[in-house]
Amino acid sequence: MFLDTAIEGAGLAALVMVTSAVIASRAKPSAAVHSAMQHLAAGVICAVVAAELIPEAMETHRPIELSLGFFAGLVLMLSAKAVSDRLGGERRRTGMLIAVGVDVAIDGLLIGVGFAIGTGTGSLFALAFALEFTAVGLVVGAAKGQSTARAAGTAALIAAPVIPAAAAGEWLLSPLSPPLAAALMGFAASVCLYLVIEELMREAHAVKEHPVANWLFFAGFLALVLLEMHITS
């Protein structure tokens, strides 16, 4: 693949967030555009789970480890949601930044997990989360009264945790034993599904969306599956 390490993958995602924030600060995209990007990101993340994680997890023939990892991922996301809700409910800028930073750090951890499993998996994760970070960057840049410099700085601050989290994930989890590999695949699958169902799609449907957005979900899914077929052929 075009990426070799978790730091490269996380760096790409962070760069995409800052770039999209800068563009949005000038173009001021509508909520429908943001929703469309969330649909696209959700389709790609679902495809990573369906085409990459689940097939590899089934080949390990370790259902117990897979199940433990799956539920560990769910517990992590529910805990992160509780923290985010508490901080976000305080309606303070610092609290909101910390809440978003928690989500970004988890995304970075997943990128690290992906590269611990293999460079192909890691690269697909980096691509998927780069699309998600694009949606976040659009929100940051489109905020009312946001200058280009401030949009770039805010996006960089939000994206900062993704790189150390990805590096830590790859370093701590390499090399993988078969039981740990199965557990990590289950962990990554549950976290990705939570991100799609409870975050991306819920936020995407909170606004009036353009019909193209629904097509983008399936286009993203199919494109990732075709890319995976090309890589493995």
KEFIMAR-569206 format. One line per 4 residues: number of its first residue (from 1); their letters; for each residue z, x, y of N, C-alpha, C, O. Coordinates in Angstrom, 2 decimals. Each point is the difference from the previous one (the first is absolute). Example, Ala and Ser with C-alpha at 12.3 -4.5 7.8 and 13.67 -1.06 7.14 Angstrom:
REM KEFIMAR-569206
1 = AS = 7.80/13.19/-5.69/0.00/-0.89/1.19/0.00/0.90/1.20/0.66/1.04/-0.02 | -1.38/-1.39/1.07/0.06/0.82/1.19/0.73/-0.77/1.09/0.17/0.51/1.11 .
//
This chain:
REM KEFIMAR-569206
1 = MFLD = 0.00/0.85/-1.21/0.00/-0.85/1.21/0.00/0.88/1.24/0.07/1.22/-0.10 | -0.15/-1.84/1.26/-0.11/0.73/1.24/1.36/0.47/0.53/0.04/0.75/0.98 | 1.06/-1.18/-1.60/1.34/0.42/0.41/0.68/0.69/-1.17/-0.13/-0.44/-1.15 | 0.86/1.51/1.43/0.61/0.78/-1.07/1.52/-0.08/-0.04/0.59/0.21/-1.06 .
5 = TAIE = 0.06/-0.52/2.17/1.45/-0.02/0.04/0.50/-1.26/0.71/-0.74/-0.66/0.72 | 2.03/0.36/-0.95/0.61/-1.16/0.65/0.05/0.18/1.51/-0.14/-0.98/0.74 | 0.34/2.21/-0.28/0.05/0.24/1.44/-1.35/-0.33/0.64/-0.05/-0.59/1.08 | -1.05/0.96/-1.74/-1.32/-0.33/0.53/-0.19/-1.51/0.04/-0.50/-0.54/0.99 .
9 = GAGL = 0.88/-0.15/-2.06/-0.16/-1.46/-0.04/0.84/-0.70/1.05/-0.48/-0.91/0.68 | 1.74/1.34/-0.53/0.87/-0.61/1.00/-0.47/0.34/1.41/0.08/-0.84/0.90 | -0.57/2.06/-0.71/-0.51/0.39/1.30/-1.20/-0.85/0.41/-0.13/-0.37/1.16 | -0.74/0.07/-2.13/-1.14/-0.87/0.28/0.47/-1.38/0.44/-0.50/-0.54/0.98 .
13 = AALV = 1.48/-0.02/-1.70/0.50/-1.33/0.35/0.62/0.00/1.39/-0.22/-0.93/0.79 | 1.00/1.96/-0.48/0.63/0.09/1.33/-1.04/0.12/1.10/0.11/-0.64/1.04 | -1.12/1.46/-1.28/-1.07/0.18/0.99/-0.73/-1.31/0.25/-0.34/-0.32/1.14 | 0.10/-0.43/-2.19/-0.68/-1.29/0.13/0.81/-0.96/0.85/-0.55/-0.73/0.82 .
17 = MVTS = 1.87/0.72/-1.03/0.85/-0.90/0.79/-0.06/0.34/1.49/-0.15/-0.90/0.83 | 0.25/2.18/-0.50/-0.03/0.40/1.40/-1.36/-0.31/0.61/-0.09/-0.49/1.12 | -0.97/0.78/-1.87/-1.36/-0.26/0.51/-0.23/-1.48/0.25/-0.56/-0.37/1.03 | 0.98/-0.47/-1.97/-0.21/-1.44/0.17/0.84/-0.54/1.16/-0.42/-0.94/0.69 .
21 = AVIA = 1.59/1.52/-0.46/0.83/-0.42/1.13/-0.67/0.35/1.32/0.02/-0.79/0.95 | -0.62/1.96/-0.88/-0.71/0.42/1.22/-1.18/-0.92/0.26/-0.21/-0.43/1.14 | -0.56/0.13/-2.18/-1.16/-0.88/0.16/0.46/-1.40/0.43/-0.61/-0.61/0.88 | 1.68/0.11/-1.51/0.48/-1.34/0.32/0.54/-0.09/1.43/-0.08/-1.05/0.63 .
25 = SRAK = 0.64/2.16/-0.13/0.53/-0.01/1.36/-1.11/-0.19/1.03/0.25/-0.46/1.11 | -1.46/0.82/-1.49/-1.14/-0.16/0.90/-0.78/-1.28/-0.28/-0.41/-0.71/0.92 | 0.21/0.41/-2.21/-0.83/-1.15/-0.36/0.78/-1.30/-0.08/-0.58/-1.08/0.14 | 1.90/1.15/-0.37/0.87/-1.18/-0.12/-0.56/-1.00/-1.02/-0.42/-1.09/0.37 .
29 = PSAA = 0.41/1.46/-1.66/-0.54/-0.91/-1.02/0.86/-1.26/-0.14/1.20/0.01/0.30 | -1.82/-1.07/-0.74/0.70/-1.27/-0.15/0.86/-0.01/-1.26/-0.10/0.89/-0.85 | 0.94/-1.91/0.74/0.83/-0.16/-1.19/-0.86/-0.22/-1.24/0.40/0.38/-1.11 | -1.58/-0.97/1.28/-0.90/-0.23/-1.13/-0.52/1.32/-0.57/-0.16/0.13/-1.21 .
33 = VHSA = -0.09/0.84/2.08/-0.45/1.32/-0.46/1.12/0.68/-0.79/-0.24/0.60/-1.04 | 1.45/-0.72/1.55/1.15/0.58/-0.70/0.16/-0.65/-1.38/0.25/0.68/-0.99 | -0.40/-2.00/0.94/0.10/-0.72/-1.26/-1.09/0.46/-0.98/0.25/0.13/-1.20 | -1.45/0.10/1.71/-1.10/0.44/-0.85/0.30/1.36/-0.61/-0.28/0.23/-1.18 .
37 = MQHL = 0.86/0.69/1.96/0.35/1.32/-0.51/1.10/-0.10/-1.06/0.00/0.75/-0.97 | 0.92/-1.68/1.16/1.06/-0.19/-0.99/-0.58/-0.52/-1.31/0.43/0.40/-1.08 | -1.41/-1.31/1.18/-0.67/-0.50/-1.21/-0.70/1.14/-0.74/0.10/0.12/-1.22 | -0.80/0.71/1.97/-0.71/1.13/-0.61/0.97/0.95/-0.68/-0.22/0.41/-1.14 .
41 = AAGV = 1.30/-0.05/1.83/1.00/0.90/-0.57/0.63/-0.61/-1.25/0.23/0.70/-0.99 | 0.06/-2.00/1.03/0.61/-0.67/-1.14/-0.93/0.03/-1.21/0.46/0.22/-1.13 | -1.75/-0.44/1.35/-0.96/0.04/-1.11/-0.07/1.37/-0.64/-0.07/0.13/-1.22 | 0.07/0.91/2.06/-0.07/1.37/-0.53/1.27/0.35/-0.77/-0.08/0.60/-1.08 .
45 = ICAV = 1.24/-0.96/1.61/1.25/0.30/-0.69/0.08/-0.73/-1.34/0.43/0.57/-1.00 | -0.85/-1.84/0.98/-0.03/-0.74/-1.27/-0.91/0.69/-1.02/0.31/0.05/-1.19 | -1.43/0.47/1.67/-0.94/0.67/-0.90/0.59/1.29/-0.55/-0.26/0.34/-1.15 | 1.04/0.38/1.95/0.66/1.21/-0.51/0.93/-0.35/-1.16/0.05/0.70/-1.00 .
49 = VAAE = 0.68/-1.81/1.17/0.90/-0.43/-1.07/-0.79/-0.41/-1.25/0.33/0.41/-1.11 | -1.37/-1.20/1.32/-0.76/-0.56/-1.13/-0.87/1.04/-0.71/-0.09/0.00/-1.23 | -0.55/0.87/2.00/-0.97/0.93/-0.59/0.58/1.36/-0.34/-0.55/0.72/-0.83 | 1.67/-0.35/1.46/0.55/1.34/-0.20/1.37/-0.03/-0.66/0.18/0.60/-1.07 .
53 = LIPE = 0.77/-1.26/1.67/1.38/0.08/-0.48/0.22/-0.70/-1.34/0.52/0.61/-0.94 | -0.91/-1.87/0.85/0.29/-0.76/-1.22/-0.71/0.57/-1.22/0.64/0.14/-1.05 | -1.95/0.20/1.13/-0.63/0.60/-1.19/0.69/1.29/-0.45/0.20/0.21/-1.20 | 0.15/0.66/2.16/0.68/1.25/-0.38/1.39/-0.28/-0.55/0.44/0.67/-0.95 .
57 = AMET = 0.26/-1.64/1.53/1.35/-0.33/-0.48/-0.04/-0.52/-1.43/0.87/0.33/-0.81 | -1.86/-1.14/0.49/-0.11/-0.56/-1.35/-0.29/1.09/-1.02/0.41/-0.11/-1.16 | -1.12/1.15/1.57/-0.32/1.08/-0.92/1.22/0.85/-0.36/-0.04/0.73/-0.99 | 1.11/-0.81/1.78/1.20/0.78/-0.32/0.77/-0.57/-1.18/0.75/0.72/-0.66 .
61 = HRPI = -0.93/-2.02/0.38/0.70/-0.69/-1.10/1.51/0.17/0.13/0.70/0.23/-0.99 | -0.21/-0.34/2.21/1.44/0.11/0.27/0.45/-1.22/0.82/0.20/0.10/1.21 | -0.05/-1.25/-1.88/0.32/-1.23/0.73/1.36/0.02/0.68/0.17/-0.59/1.06 | 0.81/1.25/-1.66/1.34/0.01/0.58/0.00/0.76/1.32/0.50/-0.48/1.01 .
65 = ELSL = -1.06/1.70/-1.04/-0.05/0.81/1.23/-0.83/-0.69/1.08/0.35/0.01/1.17 | -1.47/-0.62/-1.60/-0.85/-0.72/0.94/0.77/-1.14/0.66/-0.07/-0.19/1.22 | 0.82/-0.57/-2.01/0.76/-1.13/0.52/1.11/0.46/0.94/0.22/-0.61/1.05 | 0.47/1.69/-1.41/1.07/0.52/0.86/-0.56/0.44/1.36/0.58/-0.29/1.04 .
69 = GFFA = -1.71/0.98/-1.08/-0.63/0.42/1.25/-0.46/-1.17/0.82/0.12/0.00/1.23 | -0.66/-1.02/-1.89/-0.49/-1.19/0.68/1.13/-0.69/0.76/-0.15/-0.36/1.17 | 1.29/0.16/-1.85/1.12/-0.68/0.65/0.67/0.88/1.05/0.55/-0.51/0.98 | -0.60/1.83/-1.17/0.54/0.90/1.02/-0.81/-0.12/1.29/0.57/0.01/1.09 .
73 = GLVL = -1.87/-0.12/-1.21/-0.85/-0.18/1.17/0.30/-1.31/0.71/0.02/-0.05/1.23 | 0.21/-1.01/-2.00/0.32/-1.29/0.60/1.33/0.05/0.74/0.13/-0.53/1.11 | 0.87/1.18/-1.72/1.31/0.13/0.65/-0.13/0.79/1.30/0.61/-0.36/1.00 | -1.41/1.42/-1.03/-0.20/0.80/1.21/-0.60/-0.83/1.11/0.47/0.06/1.14 .
77 = MLSA = -1.49/-0.84/-1.44/-0.68/-0.77/1.03/0.88/-1.13/0.54/-0.02/-0.27/1.20 | 0.78/-0.37/-2.06/0.91/-1.04/0.46/1.09/0.59/0.89/0.41/-0.62/0.99 | 0.05/1.81/-1.35/1.02/0.67/0.81/-0.58/0.41/1.35/0.65/-0.16/1.04 | -1.88/0.69/-1.06/-0.65/0.39/1.24/-0.22/-1.20/0.90/0.13/0.09/1.22 .
81 = KAVS = -0.47/-1.24/-1.82/-0.20/-1.22/0.79/1.30/-0.43/0.67/0.00/-0.44/1.15 | 1.11/0.57/-1.88/1.29/-0.37/0.57/0.33/0.88/1.20/0.49/-0.48/1.02 | -0.76/1.78/-1.16/0.25/0.93/1.10/-0.91/-0.32/1.19/0.44/-0.03/1.14 | -1.72/-0.21/-1.43/-0.97/-0.30/1.06/0.35/-1.28/0.73/-0.09/-0.08/1.22 .
85 = DRLG = 0.50/-0.94/-1.98/0.36/-1.28/0.63/1.21/0.16/0.91/0.05/-0.60/1.08 | 0.90/1.39/-1.51/1.21/0.20/0.81/-0.32/0.77/1.28/0.46/-0.37/1.08 | -1.25/1.44/-1.22/-0.33/0.79/1.18/-0.95/-0.74/0.92/0.16/0.03/1.22 | -1.15/-0.70/-1.81/-0.95/-0.74/0.80/0.64/-1.17/0.72/-0.41/-0.37/1.10 .
89 = GERR = 1.42/-0.22/-1.73/0.68/-1.12/0.60/0.80/0.36/1.24/0.36/-0.86/0.79 | -0.09/2.15/-0.64/0.76/0.43/1.17/-0.85/-0.01/1.27/0.54/0.09/1.10 | -1.87/-0.19/-1.26/-0.92/-0.09/1.13/0.12/1.19/0.95/-0.12/-0.13/1.22 | 0.36/1.28/-1.80/0.02/1.22/0.79/-1.16/0.86/-0.46/-0.34/0.03/-1.18 .
93 = RTGM = -0.27/0.66/2.13/-1.17/0.82/-0.34/0.36/1.05/-1.04/-0.77/0.24/-0.93 | 1.93/0.39/1.09/0.42/1.03/-0.95/0.15/-0.59/-1.40/-0.42/0.60/-0.99 | 1.04/-1.78/0.93/0.19/-0.65/-1.30/-1.32/-0.33/-0.66/-0.15/0.18/-1.21 | -0.81/-0.67/2.00/-1.31/-0.34/-0.55/-0.72/1.24/-0.50/-0.63/-0.03/-1.06 .
97 = LIAV = 0.72/1.12/1.80/-0.66/1.24/-0.42/0.60/0.52/-1.30/-0.73/0.48/-0.87 | 2.05/-0.58/0.74/0.65/0.44/-1.24/-0.44/-0.87/-1.17/-0.27/0.51/-1.09 | 0.19/-1.82/1.32/-0.41/-0.92/-1.06/-1.41/0.31/-0.49/-0.26/0.05/-1.20 | -0.65/0.16/2.15/-1.38/0.35/-0.37/-0.04/1.37/-0.66/-0.76/0.23/-0.93 .
101 = GVDV = 1.60/0.68/1.42/0.05/1.34/-0.58/0.42/-0.02/-1.45/-0.47/0.82/-0.79 | 1.36/-1.74/0.42/0.42/-0.13/-1.40/-1.20/-0.37/-0.87/-0.21/0.57/-1.07 | -0.58/-1.54/1.55/-1.20/-0.40/-0.75/-1.00/1.14/-0.11/-0.60/0.21/-1.06 | 0.42/0.53/2.14/-0.94/1.13/-0.01/0.46/1.08/-0.96/-0.81/0.59/-0.71 .
105 = AIDG = 2.13/-0.33/0.67/0.53/1.01/-0.92/-0.24/-0.40/-1.46/-0.30/0.84/-0.84 | 0.43/-2.14/0.56/-0.26/-0.48/-1.37/-1.47/0.18/-0.34/-0.34/0.39/-1.12 | -0.54/-0.66/2.07/-1.43/0.23/-0.22/-0.27/1.48/-0.28/-0.78/0.34/-0.89 | 1.45/0.53/1.66/-0.16/1.43/-0.24/0.50/0.40/-1.37/-0.62/0.82/-0.68 .
109 = LLIG = 1.74/-1.39/0.27/0.53/0.28/-1.34/-1.01/-0.39/-1.06/-0.19/0.72/-0.99 | -0.48/-1.87/1.18/-1.00/-0.44/-0.96/-1.19/0.96/-0.05/-0.55/0.25/-1.07 | 0.16/0.28/2.22/-1.08/0.99/0.01/0.43/1.22/-0.81/-0.79/0.53/-0.79 | 2.04/-0.09/0.98/0.51/1.11/-0.77/0.04/-0.29/-1.49/-0.35/0.85/-0.82 .
113 = VGFA = 0.77/-2.07/0.47/0.01/-0.42/-1.40/-1.42/0.04/-0.57/-0.22/0.46/-1.12 | -0.74/-0.94/1.91/-1.39/0.00/-0.45/-0.49/1.40/-0.31/-0.64/0.22/-1.03 | 0.92/0.74/1.91/-0.44/1.37/-0.24/0.77/0.66/-1.13/-0.52/0.90/-0.66 | 1.76/-1.33/0.42/0.74/0.50/-1.15/-0.65/-0.46/-1.30/-0.01/0.72/-1.00 .
117 = IGTG = -0.53/-1.95/1.02/-0.71/-0.52/-1.18/-1.34/0.72/-0.17/-0.39/0.31/-1.13 | -0.30/-0.05/2.23/-1.31/0.68/-0.04/-0.66/-0.08/1.36/0.28/-0.90/0.79 | -1.18/1.87/-0.52/-0.65/0.02/1.32/-0.88/-1.22/0.22/-0.13/-0.48/1.12 | -0.47/-0.03/-2.20/-0.82/-1.20/0.14/0.82/-1.20/0.43/-0.37/-0.72/0.93 .
121 = TGSL = 1.49/0.52/-1.60/0.89/-1.11/0.35/0.54/0.18/1.41/0.06/-0.95/0.78 | 0.35/2.17/-0.45/0.53/0.27/1.33/-1.01/-0.25/1.09/0.34/-0.55/1.05 | -1.57/0.94/-1.28/-1.05/-0.21/1.00/-0.27/-1.49/0.22/-0.23/-0.44/1.12 | 0.26/-0.33/-2.20/-0.20/-1.44/0.13/1.14/-0.64/0.78/-0.21/-0.90/0.81 .
125 = FALA = 1.44/1.36/-1.08/1.14/-0.50/0.76/-0.15/0.34/1.48/0.24/-0.84/0.87 | -0.64/2.08/-0.59/-0.16/0.43/1.39/-1.04/-0.87/0.71/0.20/-0.39/1.15 | -1.30/0.09/-1.83/-1.03/-0.85/0.57/0.53/-1.40/0.26/-0.24/-0.58/1.06 | 0.97/0.03/-2.04/0.52/-1.35/0.14/0.99/-0.10/1.17/-0.07/-0.94/0.79 .
129 = FALE = 0.96/1.90/-0.69/1.01/-0.07/1.06/-0.58/0.39/1.35/0.54/-0.39/1.04 | -1.61/1.15/-1.03/-0.68/0.27/1.28/-0.52/-1.31/0.59/0.05/-0.19/1.22 | -0.55/-0.70/-2.07/-0.45/-1.31/0.48/1.17/-0.83/0.51/-0.10/-0.68/1.02 | 1.22/0.73/-1.75/1.19/-0.72/0.47/0.48/0.56/1.34/0.37/-0.76/0.90 .
133 = FTAV = -0.40/2.08/-0.77/0.44/0.63/1.24/-0.94/-0.33/1.16/0.41/-0.02/1.16 | -1.68/-0.24/-1.49/-0.94/-0.44/1.04/0.47/-1.31/0.61/-0.02/-0.18/1.22 | 0.44/-0.74/-2.09/0.50/-1.29/0.49/1.23/0.18/0.87/0.14/-0.66/1.03 | 0.76/1.56/-1.44/1.20/0.25/0.80/-0.38/0.60/1.35/0.53/-0.40/1.04 .
137 = GLVV = -1.45/1.36/-1.06/-0.44/0.63/1.24/-0.63/-0.99/0.96/0.18/0.12/1.22 | -0.90/-1.10/-1.74/-0.61/-1.02/0.86/1.06/-0.81/0.72/-0.15/-0.34/1.18 | 1.24/0.03/-1.89/1.09/-0.76/0.63/0.66/0.82/1.09/0.28/-0.51/1.09 | -0.02/1.79/-1.38/0.65/0.87/0.98/-0.86/0.14/1.26/0.50/-0.13/1.12 .
141 = GAAK = -1.79/0.39/-1.31/-0.88/0.23/1.14/-0.29/-1.25/0.80/-0.26/0.08/1.21 | 0.29/-1.23/-1.87/-0.35/-1.25/0.70/1.18/-0.62/0.73/-0.16/-1.03/0.65 | 1.35/1.63/-0.76/1.18/-0.56/0.66/-0.22/-0.10/1.51/-0.63/0.87/0.60 | 1.16/-1.92/-0.02/-0.20/-0.26/1.42/0.59/1.13/0.85/1.14/0.43/-0.21 .
145 = GQST = -1.93/0.04/1.17/0.46/1.04/0.90/0.04/1.39/-0.61/0.60/0.91/0.58 | -1.21/-0.73/-1.74/0.04/1.28/-0.70/-1.11/0.91/0.50/-1.18/-0.33/-0.12 | 1.55/1.48/0.67/-1.00/0.98/0.42/-0.47/0.78/-1.21/0.63/-0.03/-1.06 | -1.75/0.72/1.20/-0.55/0.78/-1.11/0.97/1.08/-0.44/0.21/0.20/-1.20 .
149 = ARAA = 0.37/0.51/2.17/0.93/1.07/-0.35/1.24/-0.54/-0.71/0.47/0.58/-0.97 | 0.04/-1.68/1.47/1.19/-0.58/-0.63/-0.32/-0.55/-1.38/0.81/0.13/-0.92 | -1.98/-0.74/0.76/-0.42/-0.50/-1.31/-0.09/1.12/-1.01/0.45/-0.13/-1.14 | -1.04/1.25/1.55/-0.13/1.15/-0.89/1.36/0.56/-0.36/0.26/0.33/-1.16 .
153 = GTAA = 0.63/-0.22/2.14/1.33/0.53/-0.26/0.82/-0.90/-0.91/0.68/0.48/-0.90 | -0.75/-1.79/1.13/0.74/-0.95/-0.84/-0.52/0.02/-1.43/0.78/0.00/-0.95 | -2.11/0.03/0.79/-0.59/0.04/-1.33/0.37/1.29/-0.73/0.28/-0.02/-1.20 | -0.28/1.14/1.93/0.37/1.28/-0.61/1.45/-0.02/-0.45/0.34/0.53/-1.06 .
157 = LIAA = 0.53/-1.14/1.87/1.41/-0.10/-0.35/0.19/-0.86/-1.25/0.79/0.34/-0.88 | -1.50/-1.46/0.81/0.11/-0.89/-1.15/-0.53/0.67/-1.26/0.56/-0.14/-1.08 | -1.67/0.88/1.23/-0.65/0.60/-1.17/0.69/1.27/-0.48/-0.24/0.45/-1.12 | 1.10/0.13/1.95/0.61/1.30/-0.32/0.67/0.06/-1.37/-0.16/1.01/-0.69 .
161 = PVIP = 0.91/-2.04/0.25/0.69/0.13/-1.30/-0.92/0.09/-1.20/0.44/0.42/-1.07 | -1.71/-0.81/1.21/-0.86/-0.07/-1.18/-0.26/1.38/-0.60/-0.11/0.12/-1.22 | 0.02/0.92/2.04/-0.33/1.33/-0.51/1.16/0.62/-0.78/-0.21/0.41/-1.14 | 1.42/-0.32/1.71/1.10/0.56/-0.81/0.32/-0.83/-1.23/0.37/0.55/-1.04 .
165 = AAAA = -0.50/-1.88/1.14/0.27/-0.85/-1.16/-1.00/0.27/-1.12/0.37/0.06/-1.17 | -1.64/0.09/1.53/-1.03/0.28/-1.00/0.20/1.37/-0.63/-0.11/0.15/-1.21 | 0.42/0.85/2.03/0.22/1.35/-0.52/1.20/0.03/-0.93/-0.04/0.64/-1.05 | 1.11/-1.34/1.44/1.20/-0.04/-0.84/-0.28/-0.70/-1.33/0.44/0.45/-1.05 .
169 = GEWL = -1.19/-1.55/1.12/-0.33/-0.73/-1.23/-0.79/0.84/-0.97/0.29/0.02/-1.20 | -1.30/0.69/1.70/-0.82/0.83/-0.88/0.80/1.17/-0.55/-0.12/0.32/-1.18 | 0.93/0.32/2.01/0.75/1.18/-0.42/1.08/-0.35/-1.01/0.18/0.71/-0.99 | 0.56/-1.79/1.23/1.11/-0.36/-0.87/-0.47/-0.52/-1.36/0.72/0.12/-0.99 .
173 = LSPL = -1.91/-0.69/0.95/-0.45/-0.68/-1.22/-1.02/0.79/-0.81/-0.49/-0.50/-1.01 | 0.18/1.71/1.42/-0.95/0.83/-0.75/0.75/1.16/-0.65/0.88/0.59/0.64 | -1.20/-0.23/-1.89/-0.94/-0.70/-0.88/0.65/-1.22/-0.64/1.23/-0.11/-0.05 | -2.05/-0.81/-0.43/0.49/-1.25/-0.56/0.10/0.07/-1.52/-0.90/0.50/-0.67 .
177 = SPPL = 2.01/-1.00/0.15/0.11/-0.23/-1.43/-0.59/-1.38/-0.28/-0.06/-0.83/0.91 | -0.37/0.56/-2.14/-0.58/-1.32/-0.31/0.91/-1.18/0.35/-0.49/-0.98/0.55 | 1.81/1.04/-0.84/0.85/-1.14/0.39/0.05/-0.20/1.51/-0.05/-1.13/0.48 | 0.16/2.24/0.27/0.06/-0.11/1.45/-1.32/-0.51/0.55/-0.01/-0.78/0.96 .
181 = AAAL = -1.09/1.20/-1.54/-1.31/-0.47/0.46/-0.11/-1.51/-0.16/-0.48/-0.69/0.91 | 0.92/0.17/-2.05/-0.05/-1.45/-0.23/0.88/-0.74/1.00/-0.41/-1.03/0.54 | 1.60/1.56/-0.28/0.92/-0.63/0.94/-0.59/0.01/1.41/0.12/-0.99/0.73 | -0.74/2.09/-0.34/-0.57/0.09/1.34/-1.18/-0.94/0.19/-0.18/-0.57/1.07 .
185 = MGFA = -0.62/0.40/-2.12/-1.12/-0.93/0.10/0.51/-1.43/0.16/-0.56/-0.77/0.78 | 1.61/0.42/-1.52/0.59/-1.32/0.17/0.60/-0.17/1.38/-0.14/-1.05/0.62 | 0.81/2.10/-0.13/0.59/-0.01/1.34/-1.08/-0.22/1.06/0.14/-0.86/0.87 | -1.20/1.64/-0.95/-1.08/-0.10/0.99/-0.67/-1.35/-0.06/-0.36/-0.56/1.04 .
189 = ASVC = 0.17/0.02/-2.23/-0.67/-1.30/-0.14/0.81/-1.11/0.67/-0.55/-0.82/0.72 | 1.87/0.81/-0.96/0.81/-1.07/0.59/0.09/0.12/1.51/-0.04/-1.01/0.70 | 0.15/2.24/-0.19/0.05/0.19/1.46/-1.31/-0.45/0.65/0.01/-0.67/1.03 | -1.13/1.04/-1.65/-1.29/-0.40/0.55/-0.17/-1.52/-0.01/-0.47/-0.57/0.99 .
193 = LYLV = 0.85/-0.07/-2.07/-0.11/-1.45/-0.07/0.88/-0.67/1.05/-0.40/-0.99/0.62 | 1.59/1.54/-0.41/0.88/-0.55/1.02/-0.62/0.14/1.39/0.03/-0.92/0.81 | -0.59/2.10/-0.55/-0.63/0.24/1.30/-1.12/-1.01/0.27/-0.14/-0.51/1.11 | -0.64/0.24/-2.13/-1.13/-0.92/0.16/0.47/-1.43/0.19/-0.42/-0.68/0.93 .
197 = IEEL = 1.30/0.23/-1.83/0.38/-1.42/-0.02/0.99/-0.36/1.10/-0.16/-1.01/0.68 | 1.18/1.84/-0.49/1.08/-0.35/0.91/-0.18/0.54/1.42/0.68/-0.46/0.92 | -1.58/1.41/-0.73/-0.15/0.57/1.33/-1.42/-0.19/0.54/-0.20/-0.74/0.96 | -0.78/1.39/-1.56/-1.35/-0.05/0.56/-0.56/-1.41/0.08/-0.43/-0.44/1.06 .
201 = MREA = 0.43/-0.28/-2.19/-0.62/-1.31/-0.01/0.82/-1.03/0.78/-0.57/-0.91/0.61 | 1.88/1.04/-0.63/0.83/-0.94/0.76/-0.27/0.15/1.50/-0.15/-0.99/0.71 | 0.09/2.24/-0.25/-0.29/0.24/1.41/-1.44/-0.41/0.35/-0.26/-0.53/1.07 | -0.66/0.79/-2.00/-1.40/-0.33/0.26/-0.21/-1.50/0.15/-0.86/-0.42/0.77 .
205 = HAVK = 1.63/-0.37/-1.49/-0.16/-1.45/0.05/0.83/-0.65/1.10/-0.04/-1.22/0.18 | 0.78/2.04/0.56/0.83/-0.55/1.08/-0.82/-0.36/1.23/0.50/-0.68/0.89 | -1.74/1.12/-0.84/-0.88/-0.29/1.13/-1.24/-0.71/-0.52/-0.28/-0.01/-1.20 | -0.46/-0.59/2.13/-1.26/-0.64/-0.38/-1.00/1.10/-0.32/-0.36/0.80/0.86 .
209 = EHPV = -0.09/-0.78/-2.10/-0.86/1.09/-0.45/-1.47/-0.43/-0.06/-0.32/-1.18/-0.16 | -0.53/2.17/0.31/-1.45/-0.24/-0.10/-0.38/-0.06/-1.48/0.60/0.72/-0.80 | -1.57/-1.55/0.41/-0.41/-0.08/-1.41/-0.41/1.35/-0.59/0.10/0.21/-1.21 | -0.55/0.70/2.06/-0.40/1.33/-0.48/1.19/0.73/-0.62/-0.17/0.82/-0.90 .
213 = ANWL = 1.38/-1.12/1.39/1.19/0.68/-0.50/0.16/-0.19/-1.50/0.34/0.95/-0.72 | -0.57/-2.17/0.22/0.11/-0.25/-1.43/-1.02/0.81/-0.79/0.31/0.51/-1.08 | -1.51/-0.39/1.62/-1.02/0.81/-0.66/0.41/1.46/-0.05/-0.28/0.70/-0.98 | 0.95/-0.23/2.02/0.40/1.40/0.06/1.02/0.35/-1.09/-0.01/1.11/-0.53 .
217 = FFAG = 0.87/-2.05/0.20/0.95/0.25/-1.09/-0.75/0.34/-1.29/0.30/0.99/-0.67 | -1.27/-1.83/0.32/-0.73/0.19/-1.25/-0.97/1.19/0.10/-0.24/0.68/-0.99 | -0.30/-0.45/2.19/-0.88/1.15/0.17/0.79/1.30/-0.18/-0.49/0.94/-0.63 | 1.70/-0.91/1.19/0.84/1.18/-0.17/0.36/0.23/-1.45/-0.01/1.13/-0.48 .
221 = FLAL = 0.33/-2.21/-0.22/0.35/0.11/-1.42/-1.17/0.56/-0.80/0.16/0.95/-0.77 | -1.34/-1.55/0.95/-1.17/0.41/-0.76/-0.41/1.44/0.33/-0.35/0.76/-0.89 | 0.40/-0.41/2.16/-0.39/1.35/0.42/0.88/1.05/-0.65/-0.49/1.04/-0.44 | 1.79/-1.30/0.36/0.91/0.97/-0.61/-0.25/0.11/-1.50/0.02/1.10/-0.55 .
225 = VLLE = -0.27/-2.24/-0.10/-0.29/0.01/-1.44/-1.28/0.79/-0.28/-0.05/0.80/-0.94 | -0.99/-1.03/1.75/-1.25/0.72/-0.17/0.19/1.50/0.25/-0.60/0.83/-0.69 | 1.42/-0.49/1.67/0.30/1.41/0.27/0.70/0.63/-1.19/-0.31/1.13/-0.38 | 1.25/-1.85/-0.19/0.72/0.51/-1.19/-0.96/0.19/-1.17/0.10/0.98/-0.73 .
229 = MHIT = -1.03/-1.92/0.55/-0.98/0.13/-1.08/-0.87/1.22/0.22/-0.33/0.71/-0.96 | -0.05/-0.45/2.22/-0.82/1.17/0.30/0.76/1.30/-0.27/-0.57/0.96/-0.51 | 1.86/-0.94/0.87/0.81/1.21/-0.20/0.14/0.33/-1.48/-0.10/1.16/-0.40 | 0.34/-2.20/-0.40/0.28/0.22/-1.42/-1.25/0.10/-0.86/0.09/0.31/-1.19 .
233 = S = -1.27/-0.55/1.78/-1.23/0.04/-0.80/-0.51/1.43/-0.16/-1.02/0.23/-0.65 .
//
